[in-house]
Amino acid sequence: MKYVKVNAYQIGLVFRKGALKQVIKQGNYWFWKGEEVGVYDTTREFIAPVELNILLAHAELRSLLELVEVKDNELVLQFVNGMLTTVLKAGRYTFWKGPMVYQFIKVDAGKPAIAPAIDRVLLTHPVLAPYLRSYTVENYEKAVLFMDGKFEAVLDSGVYYWWKNGVVIQLGKVDIRQLQLEINGQEILTKDKAALRLNAWAQYRVVAIEKALLDNKEYERQLYITMQLVLREYVAGLSFDELLEKRETIAPFMQERISEKAAELGVELAGFGIRDIILPGEMKEIMNQVLVAEKRAQANTIMRREETASTRSLLNTAKLMEENAMLWKLKEMEYVEKIAEKISHISVNGNGKLVEQLKEWFTPK
């Protein structure tokens, strides 16, 4: 005979010639030779020693077990005492009823979408990580969702989760902030055949992501080429001097002409400007010569104007001095005073009449 002890929270299965004969619970037992006893912990999953269907035919054992069947396109989230512990893949699982409180949530993993019944907090659980794929759309972005190459939806900012399966998921993202496009080194001929090189900029914002990504290929490149062509059209219609005079009108012209095409691309043009107009070396020399000649002409005009005013002033002074002897004498004394300021000392030589002569010079008649 063979002695078997079954402790608390254990179940024993008695087999005779491979067939299940008895289910025993806590206690001490003696068995005849030829009987085999398997003791199982009821706090753990039950792993059938033989074909599960055969064991489930035993009514008493069937009442003690909870059967979970998972199909190929399904997953089952297993909770033990309210906590997620594992994910069950395709197969059949049995658990003992009693000491452990089991809860099972079955999900259809054949479809990418996650049912609303699944708490979002669970999606960040490490146990679920191998079965999920996640994508993040930043706060300054929008995205278009493709499943198996087919457009599904427009996604706003946030974190998105889908089940891992055979469905191919792709996201096309667009920055919806105001962006800047540089249009540099544009070599253009004006109407009078002057060769120029222009550097320009444009500010824009994507306002319709479906048009930008679905209806157009490389919308940024198309926008660049459109701006380039319109800029060339505008410059080629003006002479060099007209271009310099109407430089401030380029931005309104460009915005008006480009707005319609930009709308077809899902883009809104916010601003346009010319940063530099670069002339070739020869043109620079000519422009410098013209500028120097203009400045010289202006300087000559100013000098002639000043000379005329000075001459007119001298003439008026001469007329006043001619009519007033006292004014003439005051002018003489002013000049003598200016001469005296330049002389540090005077040596006087001569006869005794020198003082009378000086008096005669400086005394008005």
HELIX and SHEET records of a PDB file:
HELIX    1   1 LEU A   52  LEU A   56  1                                   5    
HELIX    2   2 ALA A   59  LEU A   64  1                                   6    
HELIX    3   3 ARG A  120  THR A  124  5                                   5    
HELIX    4   4 ALA A  129  TYR A  131  5                                   3    
HELIX    5   5 ILE A  209  GLU A  210  1                                   2    
HELIX    6   6 LYS A  211  ASP A  215  3                                   5    
HELIX    7   7 TYR A  219  ALA A  236  1                                  18    
HELIX    8   8 PHE A  240  GLU A  245  1                                   6    
HELIX    9   9 ARG A  247  THR A  249  5                                   3    
HELIX   10  10 ILE A  250  GLU A  264  1                                  15    
HELIX   11  11 GLY A  281  GLU A  323  1                                  43    
HELIX   12  12 ALA A  325  GLU A  341  1                                  17    
HELIX   13  13 LEU A  354  PHE A  362  1                                   9    
SHEET    1   A 2 LYS A   2  VAL A   6  0                                        
SHEET    2   A 2 GLY A  27  PHE A  31 -1                                        
SHEET    1   B 3 ALA A  19  ILE A  24  0                                        
SHEET    2   B 3 GLN A  10  ARG A  16 -1                                        
SHEET    3   B 3 GLU A  35  ASP A  41 -1                                        
SHEET    1   C 3 GLU A  45  PHE A  46  0                                        
SHEET    2   C 3 GLY A  91  TRP A  96 -1                                        
SHEET    3   C 3 LEU A  65  VAL A  70 -1                                        
SHEET    1   D 3 MET A  83  LEU A  88  0                                        
SHEET    2   D 3 GLU A  74  VAL A  80 -1                                        
SHEET    3   D 3 TYR A 102  ASP A 108 -1                                        
SHEET    1   E 2 LEU A 132  VAL A 137  0                                        
SHEET    2   E 2 GLY A 158  TRP A 163 -1                                        
SHEET    1   F 3 LYS A 150  LEU A 155  0                                        
SHEET    2   F 3 GLU A 141  MET A 147 -1                                        
SHEET    3   F 3 ILE A 169  ASP A 175 -1                                        
SHEET    1   G 3 LEU A 179  LEU A 189  0                                        
SHEET    2   G 3 ALA A 195  VAL A 206 -1                                        
SHEET    3   G 3 VAL A 267  ILE A 278 -1                                        
END                                                                             
